[in-house]
């Protein structure tokens, strides 16, 4: 238990009604469905649900304190009502206090951007281990308390879960932690109350406009993360991205840059690349890495800059670069043992990410093979990117198969029809077919692939499910391609 005054010491309380004593709080809760007896309930205005509608219910069920933006009509004299300007921010700060401010006991690095968040965050985590430190990771794929895997439900968890995980990292002896910071998390203040040692910006392209509505709002959400960094932190930005300097223009943190094309604090160069690796240099130091593609070169350069900012020895960092392996589902390469083509599974699910992957493949194979792309688009998400995705994929592929991704509550055939709207020339339409069921689409791509060809299976990457009509069904692109290889003649 903790005293109410302890866990609310950092929030700005506009007024207090009801019980004014310093109550002993058993737990903090923002989900009204949980046990609320003797708890502090924080009423947050969410995207779909407003926690304020449950205030009377939770106090009737035993909550002894509530944090609200709007006081209810009836005040229970046994309950402490704390009015604040923004309860989402208050929840973050209260959660941090409840768990004894775990982020301040770690060197916490946040990674934000449209593409590359998972890879960059994971690489920082893995590099920390290679450098001999204990570390934690919060990512789309999985969370780790040092080496203990914890399932991930969101790119960035809610503040209570987030601080709970960070506290477990501290308890496990971790010195470092790295986390993806999504635009949703920044906008919804899920990272409020955290102390960051550094922030990394990867890039910014069209995504999540179903939520943010405009690109400007999406940019502002990402920028807000850098705006909250303290002066003791560092802000590392990709200046090859046109928004790279804008994103850090208001930060109080120390500013550093990385690039593949321009003079910068941390300069990466691609010297030679293959489907299974690349010879790179970082600030003129050459190293062979097990990663392919310009997008991965950016991720690795961001890693190098972060490592140096954390004070890690450059020579050891470069040595460990060669020991790192790609993240599951990120340009993951499989070679057909009998038919001589290569399958690549990649999480690319935005037009820009698809373009990056296809450009990389073409750069490597040149005219010595064809590119067959299997791709879909998620349901209940930004519909505007569907035709763009199909158009870009068709332009850069020799054959294109449009299929399902996670249709969620939408008809997958309609999603594919929306994608086909981007095929605005006879040539693009002639090279494209539509196969609704994803496993059949992958099999079709494998069937037409010849020796030297590359089959790109894009959009789901590490995911091991398909969400259809609100139900998750097991589905793993890598399992499908391995099964195809096992049965090839």
Buried (B, 14 or more C-beta within 10 A) or exposed (E): EBEBEBBBEEBEEEEBBBBEEEBEBBBBBBBBEEEBEBBBBBBBBEEEEBBBEBBBEBBEBBBBBBBBBEBBEEEBEEBBBBBBEBBBBBBBBBBBBBBEBBBEBBBBBBBBBBBBBBBBBBBBBBBBBBBEBBBBBBBBBBBBBBEEEBEBEBBBBBBBBBBBBBBBBBEBEBBBBBBBBBBBBBBBBBBBBBBBBBBBBBBBBBBBBEBBEEBEBBBBBBBBBBBBBEEEBBBBBBBBBEBBBBBBEEBBBBBBBBBBEEEBBBBBBBEEBEBBBBBBBBBEEEBEBBBBBBBBBBBBBBBBBBBBBBEBEEEBBBEBBEEBEBBBBBBBBBEBEEBEBBBBBBBBBBBBBBBBBBBBBBEBBEEEBBBBBBBBBBBBBBBEBBBBBBBBBBBBBBBBBBBBBBBBEBEBEEBBEBBBEBBEEEEBEEBBBBBBEBBBBBBBBBEBBEEEBBBBBBBBBBBBEBBBEEEEEEBBBBEBBEBBBEEEE
